[in-house]
Amino acid sequence: MRKFLTYLTLSLMLLASSASDAYAASPAPGEGRALSGIVDIDFTAEGDGTGLALDKNGTVWYWHGNEPAKRGPSVPGAVKITPKLLLKRDGTVWEWKPGSSTSYQVQGLSSIRKISSSNAGSLALDNTGNLWAWGQSCQVAIAANSKLVQDMCSDYRARDPLLDQPILIAHDIIDADINTDLAFARKNGLIEQFYYGDNVHSGANSYRLPGNRKVVSISENAMSANRGAVFVLAGDGSLWYGFNGGNLQKIAHNSAFRSIDAGYEAQLDSLVTDSKGQVWATTSWNPDNTSSSIKLKGLSHIVKAVARSINSGLAMDKSGKVWQWGKTKLTMNFSPLNGSPKVLPVQHELTVSWNGTNLPLTSAPVLRDGSLLVPMRELFEAFGAKVDYNNGRISATREARTIQLTVYSKAAIVNGKQTLMSTAPTYVDGKTYVPLRFLSQALGASVEWKAAQGDVSIVLNK
């Protein structure tokens, strides 16, 4: 009986140990670091919506919902970001896309000061007021007077090869934007909007501010309906809205308004930033269907705000940190404005660079007992090491160096000599994770870990 109790006790201890190991293998919350050093932000409605940020080194960060941001391509000198484009300080434009570490320069553009892009195409506005557009869409085709307008507006398979490259569509332009539709404001006060709906509704609208008001900037709304809306910020700080042509309607007035960004799906959703660094939200979802605006609490020293759907958005403060609030998915929401949203800092994943270039990991690194662990195969593949894996036993070979490991064991054999690691290999979401520093150094590389930034650099000593 005593032997049985001893056996039962040991079995329970082993089960507890296994449960502890399994629990420890799960990614711990908050392993990322606050996104900082950011110079520009944007948002795209593709999928469930993607947040975008560009840091001072020209590195792109992107994230879905409230997930930690992933590192994208780097274009040194980049100062502005859109869902498809980067604008460099020298006025050149570069294309990029999430999930890729590469980018390439858009030819034929120089001295550019404003960029915009969406599924409807891309725009670039230069310092002289020339506006360029490209992309295979009905909106771009109309603005560019393409000979294939009718085909492209009735059949999404139609293509005009001329629209694959930037084409000059207008002169003397103050500002331009593209989301659901393409819109721009001329220096003479005329605002033109080119729209596409459901293979039936397509064409152009025009607007003017009443009186002698001058256009400062415009923002094109992104909608799931047939046509989008355009927001106009006037020189006197008033905010105006237009939909489907006709007269512009004033929806808010604040002489300190400095920038405007239209929301998604609902016609009148937008965010406005004032000169005091405060953010205001506007909407028309009220019982009497009138517009309203409200100052949002919890946001200060903001230099740019980006709208998502109602009661949600992104904001960048003057220190270069990024904040977000509200829904993570774009769904129609008819709630009244919330003046006190729960504002959270955007985090980025722990990242790894290889000889100065980002190492694109399919799964994020994790911290265990003070050590950074990464997916086994991706690390060994970066080194060009041959890997054998059998039931938790790992053998890696690179040139004359050999390493033998076992999952959940700190014991290792390096070049025939036994040694101990500070952290054992483990499983995370079905993948084998291994300690980065120990293995990198064992394979002949030096490692620098910047804990505050959440970045680790591997340099292979050739």
C-alpha positions as CSV (number, residue, x, y, z in Angstrom):
1,M,0.0,0.0,0.0
2,R,2.9,2.4,0.9
3,K,4.5,1.6,-2.5
4,F,1.3,2.4,-4.2
5,L,0.9,5.7,-2.5
6,T,4.6,6.6,-3.3
7,Y,4.0,5.7,-6.9
8,L,0.7,7.8,-7.0
9,T,2.5,10.8,-5.4
10,L,5.3,10.6,-8.0
11,S,2.8,10.3,-10.8
12,L,0.9,13.3,-9.6
13,M,4.2,15.2,-9.3
14,L,5.1,14.3,-12.9
15,L,1.7,15.3,-14.1
16,A,2.0,18.6,-12.4
17,S,5.4,19.1,-13.8
18,S,4.1,18.3,-17.3
19,A,1.2,20.7,-16.8
20,S,3.6,23.4,-15.7
21,D,5.8,22.9,-18.7
22,A,2.8,23.0,-21.0
23,Y,1.6,26.2,-19.4
24,A,5.0,27.8,-19.6
25,A,5.1,26.9,-23.3
26,S,2.2,29.3,-24.0
27,P,3.2,32.8,-25.1
28,A,3.1,35.2,-22.1
29,P,1.0,38.3,-22.6
30,G,2.8,41.6,-23.0
31,E,6.0,40.2,-24.5
32,G,6.1,42.9,-27.1
33,R,7.3,46.4,-26.7
34,A,5.5,49.7,-27.2
35,L,5.7,51.0,-30.8
36,S,7.8,54.1,-30.6
37,G,10.0,56.4,-32.8
38,I,7.1,56.6,-35.2
39,V,6.9,59.4,-37.8
40,D,3.7,58.5,-39.6
41,I,0.6,56.2,-39.4
42,D,-2.2,55.0,-41.6
43,F,-4.9,52.4,-41.8
44,T,-6.3,50.1,-44.5
45,A,-9.7,48.4,-44.6
46,E,-8.5,45.3,-46.3
47,G,-9.6,42.1,-44.5
48,D,-10.5,43.0,-41.0
49,G,-8.4,46.2,-41.1
50,T,-4.7,46.8,-40.8
51,G,-2.9,49.4,-38.8
52,L,0.3,50.9,-40.4
53,A,3.2,52.8,-38.9
54,L,6.6,54.1,-40.2
55,D,9.5,54.6,-37.8
56,K,12.3,57.2,-38.0
57,N,14.6,54.6,-39.6
58,G,12.2,54.0,-42.5
59,T,11.0,50.7,-41.2
60,V,7.4,49.7,-41.8
61,W,5.2,48.1,-39.0
62,Y,1.8,46.6,-39.6
63,W,-0.8,44.8,-37.4
64,H,-4.3,43.5,-37.4
65,G,-6.7,44.4,-34.7
66,N,-5.0,44.6,-31.4
67,E,-2.2,42.1,-32.3
68,P,1.4,43.2,-31.9
69,A,2.9,44.9,-34.9
70,K,5.1,42.9,-37.3
71,R,8.2,44.4,-39.0
72,G,7.9,45.1,-42.7
73,P,10.4,46.4,-45.2
74,S,12.8,49.2,-44.5
75,V,13.3,52.2,-46.8
76,P,15.9,54.6,-45.2
77,G,14.7,58.2,-45.6
78,A,11.0,57.3,-45.8
79,V,8.8,59.8,-43.9
80,K,5.2,59.0,-45.1
81,I,3.3,55.7,-45.3
82,T,0.1,54.5,-47.0
83,P,-1.3,51.0,-47.5
84,K,0.8,50.6,-50.6
85,L,3.3,53.5,-50.8
86,L,6.2,55.1,-49.0
87,L,7.4,58.7,-49.6
88,K,11.0,59.4,-49.0
89,R,12.4,62.7,-47.8
90,D,14.0,63.2,-51.3
91,G,10.5,63.2,-52.9
92,T,10.7,59.7,-54.4
93,V,7.9,57.2,-54.0
94,W,8.3,53.5,-53.2
95,E,5.8,50.6,-53.3
96,W,5.6,47.9,-50.5
97,K,3.2,45.3,-49.2
98,P,2.6,43.6,-45.9
99,G,4.3,40.2,-45.6
100,S,7.1,41.2,-47.8
101,S,10.6,42.4,-46.9
102,T,11.2,44.1,-50.2
103,S,10.2,47.4,-51.8
104,Y,10.9,49.1,-55.1
105,Q,10.9,52.7,-56.4
106,V,8.0,54.0,-58.5
107,Q,9.6,55.3,-61.7
108,G,8.8,58.7,-63.2
109,L,8.0,60.5,-59.9
110,S,10.0,63.2,-58.2
111,S,9.5,66.1,-55.8
112,I,6.4,64.4,-54.4
113,R,4.9,65.9,-51.2
114,K,1.7,63.8,-50.8
115,I,0.9,60.2,-51.4
116,S,-2.3,58.2,-51.0
117,S,-3.3,54.6,-51.9
118,S,-6.1,52.0,-51.6
119,N,-7.7,49.2,-53.5
120,A,-9.0,51.9,-55.9
121,G,-5.4,52.9,-56.9
122,S,-2.5,55.2,-56.0
123,L,-1.9,59.0,-56.1
124,A,1.2,61.2,-55.9
125,L,1.0,65.0,-55.6
126,D,4.2,67.0,-56.4
127,N,5.4,70.3,-55.1
128,T,4.2,72.2,-58.2
129,G,0.6,70.9,-57.9
130,N,0.8,68.1,-60.5
131,L,-1.2,65.1,-59.5
132,W,-0.3,61.6,-60.8
133,A,-2.5,58.4,-60.6
134,W,-2.0,54.8,-61.4
135,G,-3.8,51.5,-60.8
136,Q,-6.3,49.3,-62.6
137,S,-9.6,50.8,-61.4
138,C,-12.6,52.6,-62.8
139,Q,-11.9,55.6,-60.7
140,V,-8.3,56.0,-62.0
141,A,-9.5,55.3,-65.5
142,I,-12.1,58.1,-65.4
143,A,-9.6,60.6,-63.9
144,A,-7.0,59.7,-66.5
145,N,-9.5,59.8,-69.4
146,S,-8.6,56.3,-70.3
147,K,-10.0,55.0,-73.6
148,L,-11.1,51.9,-71.7
149,V,-13.2,53.7,-69.1
150,Q,-16.5,52.0,-70.1
151,D,-14.8,48.6,-70.1
152,M,-13.1,49.1,-66.8
153,C,-16.3,50.4,-65.1
154,S,-18.4,47.5,-66.3
155,D,-15.9,44.6,-66.2
156,Y,-13.3,44.3,-63.5
157,R,-11.2,42.0,-65.8
158,A,-10.6,44.9,-68.3
159,R,-7.1,46.4,-68.1
160,D,-5.4,49.5,-69.5
161,P,-1.6,49.0,-69.6
162,L,-1.1,52.8,-69.5
163,L,-2.4,52.8,-65.9
164,D,0.3,50.4,-64.6
165,Q,2.6,53.5,-64.4
166,P,1.9,57.0,-63.0
167,I,-0.1,59.2,-65.4
168,L,-0.6,62.9,-65.0
169,I,-4.3,63.6,-64.3
170,A,-4.5,67.2,-63.1
171,H,-2.6,70.5,-62.5
172,D,-2.8,73.1,-59.8
173,I,-3.9,70.7,-57.1
174,I,-4.0,71.6,-53.4
175,D,-4.7,68.2,-51.9
176,A,-5.9,64.7,-53.1
177,D,-7.0,61.4,-51.5
178,I,-8.2,58.0,-52.7
179,N,-10.3,55.4,-50.8
180,T,-13.6,54.2,-52.1
181,D,-13.3,57.0,-54.6
182,L,-10.6,59.3,-56.0
183,A,-10.9,63.0,-55.1
184,F,-8.8,66.2,-55.4
185,A,-9.1,69.9,-54.7
186,R,-7.9,72.5,-57.2
187,K,-6.4,75.8,-56.3
188,N,-9.5,77.5,-57.8
189,G,-11.7,75.9,-55.1
190,L,-13.2,73.2,-57.3
191,I,-13.3,69.7,-55.7
192,E,-13.7,66.8,-58.0
193,Q,-14.6,63.2,-57.1
194,F,-14.5,60.2,-59.4
195,Y,-16.6,57.3,-58.2
196,Y,-17.4,53.6,-59.0
197,G,-20.2,51.6,-57.5
198,D,-21.6,48.3,-58.7
199,N,-20.8,48.1,-62.4
200,V,-23.7,50.5,-62.9
201,H,-23.0,53.6,-60.9
202,S,-19.8,55.4,-61.9
203,G,-18.9,58.9,-62.9
204,A,-17.8,62.2,-61.4
205,N,-19.1,64.7,-58.8
206,S,-18.0,68.2,-58.1
207,Y,-18.2,70.4,-55.0
208,R,-17.3,73.9,-53.8
209,L,-17.1,75.5,-50.4
210,P,-19.6,78.3,-49.9
211,G,-18.5,81.9,-49.7
212,N,-14.8,82.7,-50.0
213,R,-13.6,79.7,-47.9
214,K,-10.4,78.1,-49.1
215,V,-9.7,74.4,-49.1
216,V,-6.9,73.3,-46.8
217,S,-7.2,69.5,-47.1
218,I,-9.6,66.7,-48.1
219,S,-10.1,63.1,-47.0
220,E,-12.0,60.5,-49.0
221,N,-14.3,58.3,-47.0
222,A,-14.2,54.5,-47.5
223,M,-17.6,52.9,-47.7
224,S,-19.1,49.5,-48.4
225,A,-22.0,51.3,-50.2
226,N,-21.9,52.3,-53.9
227,R,-20.1,55.6,-53.5
228,G,-17.9,57.2,-50.9
229,A,-18.0,60.6,-49.3
230,V,-15.5,63.4,-49.2
231,F,-14.6,65.5,-46.1
232,V,-13.2,69.0,-46.6
233,L,-11.3,71.1,-44.0
234,A,-11.6,74.8,-44.8
235,G,-9.1,77.6,-44.0
236,D,-11.3,79.0,-41.2
237,G,-11.2,75.6,-39.4
238,S,-14.7,74.5,-40.4
239,L,-15.4,70.9,-41.5
240,W,-17.6,70.1,-44.5
241,Y,-19.0,66.9,-45.9
242,G,-20.2,65.9,-49.4
243,F,-21.9,62.8,-50.8
244,N,-23.2,62.1,-54.3
245,G,-22.6,65.6,-55.5
246,G,-24.6,68.7,-54.6
247,N,-23.8,71.2,-51.9
248,L,-21.2,70.6,-49.1
249,Q,-22.7,70.5,-45.6
250,K,-21.0,71.9,-42.6
251,I,-20.7,69.3,-39.8
252,A,-18.3,71.0,-37.3
253,H,-16.5,74.3,-36.7
254,N,-13.3,74.8,-34.7
255,S,-10.8,77.4,-35.8
256,A,-8.0,75.3,-34.4
257,F,-8.7,72.2,-36.6
258,R,-5.6,71.2,-38.4
259,S,-6.1,67.7,-40.0
260,I,-8.9,65.5,-41.0
261,D,-9.2,61.7,-41.7
262,A,-12.4,60.1,-42.9
263,G,-13.6,56.8,-41.4
264,Y,-14.8,53.6,-43.0
265,E,-18.3,52.3,-43.9
266,A,-20.5,55.0,-42.3
267,Q,-20.7,58.2,-44.3
268,L,-20.1,60.8,-41.7
269,D,-17.5,59.1,-39.5
270,S,-14.2,61.0,-39.2
271,L,-11.5,62.1,-36.8
272,V,-10.1,65.7,-36.7
273,T,-7.0,66.8,-34.9
274,D,-6.7,70.4,-33.5
275,S,-3.6,72.6,-32.9
276,K,-3.7,71.7,-29.2
277,G,-3.1,68.0,-29.9
278,Q,-6.7,67.0,-29.1
279,V,-8.8,64.6,-31.2
280,W,-12.4,65.1,-32.2
281,A,-14.8,62.5,-33.6
282,T,-17.8,63.2,-35.9
283,T,-20.7,61.1,-36.9
284,S,-24.3,61.3,-38.2
285,W,-25.5,58.3,-36.3
286,N,-28.0,60.1,-34.1
287,P,-31.7,59.7,-33.4
288,D,-32.5,62.8,-35.5
289,N,-29.9,61.8,-38.2
290,T,-28.0,65.1,-37.7
291,S,-24.2,65.4,-37.5
292,S,-22.4,65.8,-34.2
293,S,-18.8,66.1,-33.0
294,I,-17.2,65.4,-29.7
295,K,-13.7,65.8,-28.2
296,L,-12.2,62.4,-27.1
297,K,-10.7,62.1,-23.7
298,G,-7.5,60.1,-22.9
299,L,-5.6,61.5,-26.0
300,S,-3.2,64.4,-25.7
301,H,-0.2,65.8,-27.7
302,I,-1.5,64.1,-30.8
303,V,0.0,65.1,-34.1
304,K,-2.0,62.7,-36.4
305,A,-5.2,60.7,-36.0
306,V,-6.4,58.0,-38.3
307,A,-10.1,56.9,-38.4
308,R,-11.4,53.4,-38.6
309,S,-15.2,52.8,-38.1
310,I,-17.2,54.8,-35.5
311,N,-15.7,55.0,-32.0
312,S,-12.4,53.5,-33.1
313,G,-9.1,54.9,-34.4
314,L,-5.4,55.3,-34.3
315,A,-3.3,58.2,-33.1
316,M,0.4,59.2,-33.0
317,D,1.6,61.6,-30.3
318,K,4.5,64.0,-30.6
319,S,6.9,61.6,-28.8
320,G,6.4,59.0,-31.6
321,K,4.2,56.5,-29.8
322,V,1.1,55.0,-31.4
323,W,-2.3,54.5,-29.6
324,Q,-5.5,52.8,-30.7
325,W,-9.0,52.3,-29.4
326,G,-12.3,50.8,-30.3
327,K,-13.3,47.8,-32.5
328,T,-10.6,45.7,-34.1
329,K,-12.9,44.6,-37.0
330,L,-14.7,46.8,-39.5
331,T,-18.4,46.1,-38.9
332,M,-21.4,48.5,-39.2
333,N,-22.0,50.1,-35.7
334,F,-24.8,52.5,-35.1
335,S,-23.8,53.4,-31.5
336,P,-23.6,57.1,-30.5
337,L,-20.2,58.7,-30.1
338,N,-18.2,57.7,-27.1
339,G,-16.2,60.5,-25.7
340,S,-14.1,58.4,-23.3
341,P,-12.7,55.5,-25.3
342,K,-10.3,52.9,-23.8
343,V,-7.0,54.0,-25.3
344,L,-4.2,51.5,-25.5
345,P,-0.6,51.7,-26.8
346,V,0.2,49.7,-29.9
347,Q,2.8,47.0,-29.2
348,H,5.3,45.4,-31.6
349,E,6.6,41.8,-31.6
350,L,10.0,41.0,-30.3
351,T,12.1,41.1,-33.5
352,V,15.3,39.5,-34.8
353,S,17.7,40.9,-37.4
354,W,20.2,38.8,-39.3
355,N,23.4,40.6,-40.5
356,G,21.5,43.9,-40.4
357,T,18.4,42.6,-42.2
358,N,15.1,41.7,-40.6
359,L,14.7,37.9,-40.1
360,P,11.0,37.4,-41.1
361,L,9.8,34.8,-38.6
362,T,6.4,33.2,-39.2
363,S,5.8,33.1,-35.5
364,A,7.0,35.7,-33.0
365,P,9.9,35.2,-30.6
366,V,9.0,34.6,-26.9
367,L,10.8,35.2,-23.6
368,R,11.4,32.4,-21.2
369,D,13.4,32.8,-18.0
370,G,15.2,35.8,-19.4
371,S,16.1,34.1,-22.6
372,L,14.7,34.8,-26.1
373,L,13.4,31.7,-27.9
374,V,12.6,31.5,-31.6
375,P,11.2,28.9,-34.0
376,M,13.9,26.2,-34.4
377,R,13.8,25.6,-38.1
378,E,13.7,29.2,-39.1
379,L,16.8,30.0,-37.0
380,F,18.8,27.0,-38.3
381,E,17.8,27.7,-41.9
382,A,19.1,31.3,-41.5
383,F,22.5,29.7,-40.5
384,G,22.3,27.2,-43.4
385,A,22.5,24.4,-40.8
386,K,21.3,20.9,-41.5
387,V,18.7,19.8,-38.9
388,D,17.5,16.4,-37.9
389,Y,14.5,16.2,-35.5
390,N,13.2,13.0,-34.0
391,N,10.7,12.8,-31.1
392,G,12.0,15.9,-29.3
393,R,15.6,15.2,-30.0
394,I,17.4,17.9,-32.2
395,S,20.6,17.6,-34.1
396,A,22.0,20.6,-36.0
397,T,25.2,20.7,-38.1
398,R,26.9,23.7,-39.7
399,E,30.3,23.2,-41.3
400,A,32.4,21.7,-38.5
401,R,30.0,22.7,-35.7
402,T,27.5,20.2,-34.3
403,I,24.8,20.7,-31.6
404,Q,22.5,18.2,-29.9
405,L,19.4,19.3,-27.9
406,T,16.4,17.8,-26.3
407,V,13.0,19.5,-25.8
408,Y,12.4,20.4,-22.2
409,S,16.0,19.7,-21.3
410,K,18.7,22.3,-20.5
411,A,21.5,19.8,-21.3
412,A,23.2,20.2,-24.7
413,I,26.2,18.7,-26.5
414,V,28.2,21.2,-28.5
415,N,31.0,19.9,-30.7
416,G,31.1,16.7,-28.6
417,K,31.2,18.6,-25.2
418,Q,28.4,18.6,-22.7
419,T,27.1,21.9,-21.5
420,L,24.0,23.5,-19.9
421,M,21.8,26.1,-21.3
422,S,20.0,28.7,-19.2
423,T,16.7,27.8,-20.8
424,A,15.5,24.6,-22.3
425,P,13.9,24.2,-25.8
426,T,10.1,24.1,-25.6
427,Y,6.9,23.9,-27.6
428,V,4.9,27.0,-28.5
429,D,1.6,26.5,-30.4
430,G,2.9,23.2,-31.8
431,K,6.3,24.6,-32.9
432,T,9.7,23.8,-31.4
433,Y,11.3,26.9,-30.0
434,V,15.0,27.1,-29.1
435,P,17.2,29.6,-27.2
436,L,18.5,32.1,-29.7
437,R,21.6,33.4,-28.0
438,F,23.0,30.0,-27.0
439,L,22.5,28.4,-30.4
440,S,23.6,31.5,-32.4
441,Q,26.9,31.7,-30.5
442,A,27.4,27.9,-30.7
443,L,27.1,28.2,-34.5
444,G,29.6,31.0,-34.7
445,A,27.6,34.3,-34.5
446,S,27.6,37.2,-32.1
447,V,24.3,38.3,-30.5
448,E,23.2,41.7,-29.2
449,W,19.9,41.9,-27.2
450,K,18.3,45.4,-26.8
451,A,15.8,44.7,-24.1
452,A,14.2,48.1,-24.1
453,Q,13.4,48.0,-27.8
454,G,12.7,44.3,-27.9
455,D,15.2,43.8,-30.7
456,V,18.0,41.2,-31.0
457,S,20.7,41.4,-33.6
458,I,22.6,38.3,-34.9
459,V,25.9,38.9,-36.8
460,L,27.5,35.8,-38.3
461,N,31.3,35.9,-37.9
462,K,32.4,34.6,-41.3
